[in-house]
Amino acid sequence: MTWLRDGALAAFLHHLDAWIKQEQPNEDLRILVTAWIMTRYDNPYQGVRREPGFDNLSVGAIPSSIHGTDSVVACSYWIYESTRTVSCNSIATLSLPL
């Protein structure tokens, strides 16, 4: 059973488009982040951690997205176990360490 339904995918793509517009990353980084989003279909828990103080909010750096001297692409999203859905909260380039 999938976690990322059509509406949830649309929300991820909205945040992806906003990140691309703001950060103007190179094509390789765009492809990497887009591919990572697709991995949320099967296991939204992989590689992220629950954010303390926020029910259901998970945050994590996207693997292999370190770029520049100290930047990484990170994503935060809500995981709703009762409906097995995820909803993107943000995709952003952040400074290391997270």
Summary of the structure (lengths in Angstrom):
residues: 98
radius of gyration: 12.9
end to end distance: 31.3
largest distance: 40.3
contacts: 256
relative contact order: 0.23
helix: 32%
strand: 30%
